[in-house]
Amino acid sequence: MITAVLPESGTKAVGIRPEVRELTSAEFSAADEVWRDYHGTIGDPARDRVFATFLAGQIVSLARCRRHPGGLEVDGVFTPEGCRNKGYARTTMAALVVACHNDDLYMYAVESLAGFYAEFRFVSIPERDLPPGIRERYTWAAGNMEGAEVRPMFRRAGLL
């Protein structure tokens, strides 16, 4: 059984190796618990693939790949505060990119994390180059991506 309880800040799991894998649909509720404080993100087994890094059976990082008409969007990349700066988001993103390598991937990256996503061969693109189904999610920004502090990005299909 997977638990969504996270280690407190500063806790070290000595000698425990992280496990990185795609979740089954039955495990989405554990991801939803971790995501609760991250924009209310939830997984939808009908259109999402969710990847997680686990430490001692606990989710310490998540990333989602969601199918939209016209393309796949990477979002929901989240590591809870007490688990940050340990490489968990990097291992989670690597698993997602490898598993989804047959498809082009799109995202709206938080501006400060664009360099992180560039490590996975995401490149900045004009918003107009996003598939309409993905672009629609940010209509509230009214074309002002800089003001929204997000950057449209694209990754061509292929392995790392």
N, C-alpha and C positions, 0 to 999 in steps of 0.2 A: 504494500500500500504506500502511496506517495503522500507525503505531508507537505503542506505549504508553509509550515512554521520555519522561520528563518533564523540563522544565528544572530546573536546580538552583536552590535558593533564591537570590533576588536577581538572577537572570538576566532581562534585559529583551530582548524581541523588538521592536526598534525598526523601525517601518515595516511590521510584519506585522499584517494585520487578522485577527481571529478569524473562523472559520467555524462556524456553528451549524446543526445539522441532526439529523434522525433517522437512526439507524444501520440498515444492512441486517442481516439475520440473519447474513451472513457476517462482519460486523464485531463481533459480540457477543464474540468471544474477546478482542479488544483491550480492550473495556470490562471484561471479567472480570479482566484483568491489572491494570487501574487500581484496580478494586474489591477486589482481593485483600486489602488491608489494611483494608478497610472492612466489617467483619462478615462476610467471606466471601461477599459479595453476588455473584450471577451472573445473567446474563440468560437467559431461556427464550423462544426465538423463537415458541413456540406460544401464549404468553399475555402477552408483554411488548412494550412499545414503549420503546426506549431512545434518549435524546437526548444529544448531546454538543456541547461547544464544543471546537474544534480550534485550535491555534496552530502554524503551520508544520508541519501534518500530525500533530501530537501532541495526544492527548486531554488537555485541561486541566480539564474538568468534565463530570460525568455526572448524569443524572436518569432514573428509570425509572417507567413507568406500567404497573402489573400488573393484569390482569383476574382478579377473584375472582368466585365466585358472588354476585350481588347488587350488584356495584359495581367501580369502578376505584380502585386505591390508588396514590398517588404515594409513592415511597420511593427509596432508593439515591441521594439527592442528595448528591454528594460532589465535592469539589475537593481534590486533593492539596496538602499543606502548602506546597510551593514555588510554587504557583499561586494561592494565596488572596489575598483583598483586592484583586482586580483586576476584579471584576464578572462573572467567568465563570459563577458559579452563577446569577446573576440572568439572564444571557442564555440559559442552558440551561433554566431554569425557564420563562422567557417562551416559548421554542420549544415546550416540552411543553404548556403551557396553551393556546397557540394551536392546536396540532395536535389536542389532545384536547378542544377546547371544546364539542363536541356532547354530552359526558357530564358528569354530576356526578362530582366527584373527592373522594376521602377520603384522609386521612393520619393518621399518628401523628407529630406534629412534636416534635423535641427542644425542650423548654421554652424554651431560650434563643434559638431560631430562630423562635418563633411570630410575632414582628413581621415578620420577613423574609417569611414565607408570607402574612401579612396583606396585603402589597403586591400579591399575586396574587389577592386577594379570598377567601382562605381565612378562615373564621371558626371559633372554638372551638365545639365541640358536646359534649354529654354522651356518654360512651362508648357508652351504650345505643343511640344514634342511628346508630352505625356498622353497615354491613351485617355479618351474622354471619360471613361468610367472612373479612372483614378483622379484625373484633374477635377472632376465634380466635387470630390471630397473637400477641396479647398476653395470653393467659390466664395466663401466668406472673406477671403483675403483680397478679392476683387483685383487680381493681377499684381498685387503688391507683395511679392514674396520676400523682399528685403524687410519690409515692415513687419511681416509675420515671422521673421527670423527662421525661415525654412528655405531649403534649396532643393529644387527638383533634380533628381539624379537617375542615372540609367546604368545598367550593367548588361552587356551583351552576353548571350548564352555561351557557356564554356566553363571548363574547370579553372581553378585558381592558377 
